[in-house]
Amino acid sequence: MGVSSNLSGSIQGKNVSFDVQFPGPRPFTMEFAGTVDGEKISGKSFAKGVEGAGAYLGHGGEVVKPDHPWTASRPPKAQN
């Protein structure tokens, strides 16, 4: 069974931004901001509300630091 998270965001021209809320014993929100270039989006993510310290993910002490790069792309269309 997966865990769902709330998502909210906006698109203005080629700029995209969205927040993802992560629940749990140490809840936090990640803000993603980036730009669209054709079929790809890239940008940086920031842990909100944890100034400079990052967000603890609970995976062996993994901490997401501010200013973490991310990318996304549209998968090719399936051919029938």
Backbone as CSV, one residue per row, in Angstrom:
resi,resn,N_x,N_y,N_z,CA_x,CA_y,CA_z,C_x,C_y,C_z
1,MET,0.846,-1.166,0.000,0.000,0.000,0.000,0.894,1.233,0.000
2,GLY,0.654,2.167,-0.922,1.457,3.377,-1.026,0.944,4.463,-0.104
3,VAL,1.762,5.472,0.060,1.396,6.628,0.862,1.130,7.777,-0.086
4,SER,0.012,8.452,0.087,-0.285,9.588,-0.782,0.137,10.881,-0.091
5,SER,0.468,11.873,-0.911,0.872,13.182,-0.411,0.075,14.248,-1.133
6,ASN,-0.204,15.343,-0.455,-0.875,16.472,-1.082,0.101,17.184,-2.009
7,LEU,-0.428,17.692,-3.129,0.375,18.381,-4.128,-0.375,19.626,-4.547
8,SER,0.321,20.772,-4.583,-0.263,22.006,-5.095,0.820,22.749,-5.854
9,GLY,0.431,23.503,-6.893,1.445,24.204,-7.670,0.871,25.155,-8.687
10,SER,1.773,25.680,-9.543,1.356,26.617,-10.573,2.296,26.539,-11.773
11,ILE,1.784,26.986,-12.914,2.574,27.102,-14.142,2.354,28.508,-14.675
12,GLN,3.457,29.212,-14.947,3.395,30.541,-15.542,4.414,30.580,-16.659
13,GLY,3.938,30.575,-17.913,4.849,30.523,-19.045,5.638,29.227,-19.003
14,LYS,6.963,29.312,-18.976,7.824,28.126,-18.906,8.243,27.782,-17.481
15,ASN,7.754,28.548,-16.511,8.110,28.317,-15.110,7.056,27.451,-14.432
16,VAL,7.512,26.457,-13.704,6.623,25.567,-12.969,7.087,25.494,-11.515
17,SER,6.123,25.449,-10.603,6.483,25.262,-9.192,5.379,24.447,-8.529
18,PHE,5.782,23.601,-7.595,4.797,22.816,-6.856,5.379,22.404,-5.518
19,ASP,4.490,22.200,-4.562,4.851,21.756,-3.215,4.306,20.352,-3.008
20,VAL,5.094,19.508,-2.367,4.655,18.160,-2.004,4.791,18.024,-0.488
21,GLN,3.689,17.664,0.165,3.696,17.490,1.617,3.950,16.028,1.935
22,PHE,4.913,15.776,2.815,5.248,14.427,3.258,4.820,14.271,4.708
23,PRO,3.848,13.381,4.975,3.360,13.176,6.338,4.291,12.246,7.113
24,GLY,3.927,11.969,8.310,4.679,11.025,9.125,5.084,11.633,10.436
25,PRO,5.940,10.927,11.178,6.350,11.418,12.495,7.152,12.714,12.413
26,ARG,7.817,12.943,11.283,8.574,14.191,11.063,8.119,14.800,9.733
27,PRO,6.881,15.326,9.679,6.350,15.837,8.419,7.149,17.035,7.913
28,PHE,7.199,17.166,6.604,7.850,18.318,5.982,7.260,18.536,4.602
29,THR,7.548,19.681,4.011,7.083,20.031,2.670,8.290,20.329,1.802
30,MET,8.289,19.776,0.589,9.332,20.079,-0.389,8.737,20.993,-1.454
31,GLU,9.452,22.060,-1.780,9.066,22.962,-2.853,9.940,22.652,-4.058
32,PHE,9.329,22.441,-5.207,10.032,22.195,-6.461,9.792,23.385,-7.378
33,ALA,10.854,23.960,-7.928,10.743,25.081,-8.863,11.636,24.778,-10.054
34,GLY,11.102,25.016,-11.258,11.898,24.708,-12.440,11.338,25.349,-13.692
35,THR,11.926,24.980,-14.826,11.510,25.504,-16.119,11.274,24.352,-17.091
36,VAL,10.332,24.578,-17.991,9.991,23.606,-19.018,10.816,23.916,-20.264
37,ASP,11.409,22.867,-20.847,12.166,23.001,-22.089,11.767,21.829,-22.985
38,GLY,10.781,22.049,-23.856,10.296,20.960,-24.704,9.604,19.901,-23.878
39,GLU,10.132,18.686,-23.906,9.556,17.547,-23.176,10.218,17.336,-21.812
40,LYS,11.067,18.280,-21.382,11.794,18.117,-20.118,11.526,19.289,-19.174
41,ILE,11.616,18.989,-17.894,11.529,20.001,-16.843,12.737,19.790,-15.943
42,SER,13.378,20.868,-15.535,14.478,20.748,-14.568,14.441,21.943,-13.638
43,GLY,15.003,21.746,-12.461,15.014,22.821,-11.488,15.674,22.397,-10.195
44,LYS,15.258,23.039,-9.125,15.816,22.770,-7.802,14.669,22.546,-6.827
45,SER,14.930,21.755,-5.803,13.943,21.544,-4.746,14.499,22.060,-3.426
46,PHE,13.580,22.448,-2.560,13.949,23.040,-1.280,13.056,22.466,-0.190
47,ALA,13.628,22.082,0.930,12.839,21.668,2.084,12.333,22.928,2.760
48,LYS,11.017,23.049,2.899,10.428,24.241,3.504,10.298,24.056,5.010
49,GLY,10.540,25.107,5.745,10.354,25.082,7.180,11.473,24.428,7.963
50,VAL,12.592,24.126,7.304,13.737,23.515,7.997,14.999,24.289,7.608
51,GLU,14.967,25.560,7.781,16.009,26.494,7.376,17.420,25.933,7.438
52,GLY,18.009,25.706,6.261,19.408,25.325,6.162,19.749,23.915,6.606
53,ALA,18.873,23.296,7.409,19.210,21.986,7.957,18.826,20.845,7.036
54,GLY,17.864,21.069,6.165,17.377,19.999,5.309,16.234,19.258,5.976
55,ALA,15.729,18.270,5.287,14.609,17.486,5.790,15.065,16.048,5.999
56,TYR,14.828,15.515,7.145,15.205,14.145,7.471,14.207,13.186,6.843
57,LEU,14.659,12.265,6.008,13.771,11.337,5.329,13.640,10.006,6.047
58,GLY,14.478,9.720,7.016,14.363,8.491,7.775,14.946,7.266,7.092
59,HIS,15.651,7.439,6.006,16.275,6.324,5.290,17.751,6.258,5.664
60,GLY,18.067,5.618,6.734,19.464,5.505,7.161,20.105,6.847,7.446
61,GLY,19.311,7.794,7.944,19.858,9.110,8.269,19.910,10.049,7.083
62,GLU,19.306,9.678,5.940,19.343,10.520,4.744,18.673,11.875,5.010
63,VAL,19.354,12.936,4.626,18.832,14.285,4.784,18.869,14.972,3.433
64,VAL,17.746,15.576,3.032,17.698,16.348,1.795,18.102,17.763,2.133
65,LYS,19.200,18.203,1.578,19.677,19.557,1.816,18.949,20.537,0.900
66,PRO,18.962,21.818,1.256,18.355,22.810,0.381,19.045,22.813,-0.984
67,ASP,18.321,23.277,-1.982,18.897,23.496,-3.311,19.311,22.188,-3.983
68,HIS,18.443,21.189,-3.941,18.710,19.872,-4.519,18.192,19.845,-5.961
69,PRO,19.036,19.529,-6.970,18.566,19.528,-8.360,17.640,18.350,-8.669
70,TRP,16.705,18.548,-9.615,15.810,17.487,-10.060,15.506,17.672,-11.544
71,THR,15.106,16.590,-12.196,14.704,16.628,-13.596,13.521,15.690,-13.814
72,ALA,12.767,15.946,-14.859,11.659,15.080,-15.251,11.504,15.181,-16.757
73,SER,11.055,14.098,-17.380,10.809,14.137,-18.824,9.591,13.299,-19.156
74,ARG,8.952,13.659,-20.242,7.774,12.915,-20.703,8.252,11.657,-21.404
75,PRO,7.714,10.496,-21.016,8.137,9.261,-21.680,7.635,9.242,-23.129
76,PRO,8.343,8.533,-24.016,7.870,8.453,-25.392,6.511,7.759,-25.464
77,LYS,5.721,8.142,-26.463,4.402,7.517,-26.633,4.573,6.067,-27.036
78,ALA,3.745,5.209,-26.453,3.793,3.788,-26.781,3.269,3.560,-28.190
79,GLN,3.914,2.695,-28.926,3.485,2.364,-30.283,2.671,1.080,-30.231
80,ASN,1.515,1.087,-30.874,0.642,-0.105,-30.873,0.906,-0.961,-32.064
